[in-house]
């Protein structure tokens, strides 16, 4: 996880301090992006939430919160959880024109059989702006 955070920091600092073309960094509450993808043996659908973003040569790099619906069937015996649950993730989103690629991370809480852990996923989507 530390390596991912360091890599994202290096990418953003490179965009911010490059001398070829000035990039714009700003904060936003909503970007008009919808993404679907895979994480932890299940699916997710999310929309970009509060974030910090930078634009550079037609690309937009977004780091922020991801209000999501996670879809995963509970495999445990006995009482089962709902297949669709609301979740809040965080992650890196890259937008080029209207195409979106996203690397979200979600936290799975501790249960009676598993320790809590972060899960990394991948998704593709569409930018409505």
Number of C-alpha atoms within 10 A of each C-alpha: 10 7 8 10 11 10 12 16 12 12 11 18 11 11 21 17 11 12 9 8 11 13 17 12 16 11 13 13 12 14 16 12 19 18 22 19 19 18 19 14 9 14 18 23 20 23 18 25 21 17 19 15 21 18 20 15 11 8 13 18 22 25 23 21 22 26 17 22 19 24 18 17 14 13 9 9 6 6 7 10 12 9 12 14 12 13 16 16 22 21 21 21 24 19 20 15 13 11 14 20 19 21 18 25 20 20 14 14 10 10 8 5 7 9 9 11 11 13 14 17 19 19 20 18 20 17 17 11 8
